[in-house]
């Protein structure tokens, strides 16, 4: 994975980077839920738009987390298949 001025490109280089991304998304989700529906909820009806924005961010973070988990699993499966091919258990 590369970090440029315009953002992060590519996929993580190892499982630890995936885990770090997932942890950060978990924090975003937890904070967003706290601010939108939890004890830290924005209760002022005049600020309902802010509460709605937190809910949208939670939704986006959950979607992103699902994608990252899916990508992580696919890379793990690819590693297992490569190992099986190298050991001769399956043919390439």
N, C-alpha and C positions, 0 to 999 in steps of 0.2 A: 504494500500500500504506500502511496506517495502523498505527501502533503505539499501543495503548491499555494501560491498567493490566492488563487481563485477557489481553493477548497481541497478536499480530500478526494483522491482518485484511486481507482483500482479496488481490489478486494484486500482484506487483511492478510498479512503474511503468515499468521499462525493462530492457533486456537485462543491464545491469551488475548489477542486483539479483539476477537469476536466476543470473548467474555467481558472485556472492558466496555465494548460498545453496548452490550446487553445491560450491564450494570448501570451505565449512564442513562439508558432509556428507561430502566426501572425507576431511577430517581426522578426523571421527568414525569413519568406516569404517576408515581406516588404524590409528587408535589401538585400536579394538575388535579388529581382527584381530591386532595386535601382542600385546594382552593375552590373547587367547583361543587363538591358534594359532602366534604368532610367537615371536621370541627373548625377548620380554618376558612370555611366557606365565606365567600363575599356575599353578605346578606343584604346589602343596600340595593333596593330594586332599581335605583338609578344607575347602578354599575352592573346590571344584568348582562350587558354586552361583554364586559370583561370576563364574567363567569362563563359565558358562552365560548369565548376565545380559549379559555383554559380547557374546556371540554373538547374543543376541536384539536387542540394540541395533544391532549391525551389520546384521542382517536388516531391522530397521525403517528404518535409514538408507538402505539400498539401495533399499527400496520407495519411500521418500520421494523419493530422487534420481530414480528412474524417472518418478515422477509430475511432478516439476518439469521434467525434460527434455521430457516429453510436452507439458506446458502451454506451455513456451517455444516448442517447434516449432509448436504450433497457433497461437500468437499471431504467430509469424513468417509462417506461411502466410496468416493473415488479413490481415496487412499487404501481402503480395504480391498477394493477390486484390483488396484495396482499390486498390492502385496500378494494377493492370490495368484495373479498372473505371473509374478516373479518366482513364486514358489512352485509353479507348475500345476497347481490345483485346477485352474481353469485356463483355457486357451484365449489368447488375445483376439 
